[in-house]
């Protein structure tokens, strides 16, 4: 019985980073909110809205590349975030377009 509960709890914890919304994500709060805002709508003189059609229409690979390598004023995060954290951010950003 305990083994089954442990596996269930472990499975939930393993999924948590991608199952939370972008703005609730600890990674977003720590690394992105300063420029993209609390609700990911962007900030004046900061990062653009992550809810914009342009962002939503970008491919997963394009978003992964921008987060990893930076673009314009966006710094690179490949050396600060794991591949799993970057993939989770991409998934969460894409979900914003489905739930504006």
C-alpha positions, -999 to +999 in steps of 0.1 A: +000+000+000+027+025+010+047+017-022+017+025-043+011+058-025+048+067-028+047+060-066+016+081-070+030+110-050+064+108-068+046+108-101+027+139-092+058+157-081+076+147-112+049+163-133+044+194-113+067+218-132+049+214-165+014+210-150+013+244-134+004+275-153+033+297-166+027+325-142+025+301-112+057+284-122+087+289-099+110+291-129+089+319-144+087+337-111+125+335-106+137+342-141+110+358-163+085+378-143+109+408-140+107+414-178+075+397-189+053+408-160+032+390-134+006+379-159+030+374-188+014+403-207+048+421-210+061+452-194+067+487-207+104+489-216+107+453-207+100+419-223+072+415-248+039+398-240+041+360-239+004+360-247+008+377-281-002+359-313+034+362-326+046+342-296+018+317-298+024+311-335+062+305-329+072+269-331+083+250-299+118+249-313+119+286-319+108+293-284+133+268-270+160+285-290+151+320-278+150+309-242+182+290-245+203+314-266+186+347-260+175+372-287+177+410-287+176+421-251+165+387-239+195+370-221+204+334-227+192+309-202+209+277-214+235+279-186+209+288-159+180+264-167+180+227-174+166+214-206+136+201-187+129+236-173+132+252-207+108+225-222+083+232-194+085+269-201+078+263-238+048+241-229+035+266-205+039+295-229+021+276-256-007+268-232-013+306-227-024+308-264-050+281-257-063+299-226-058+336-231 
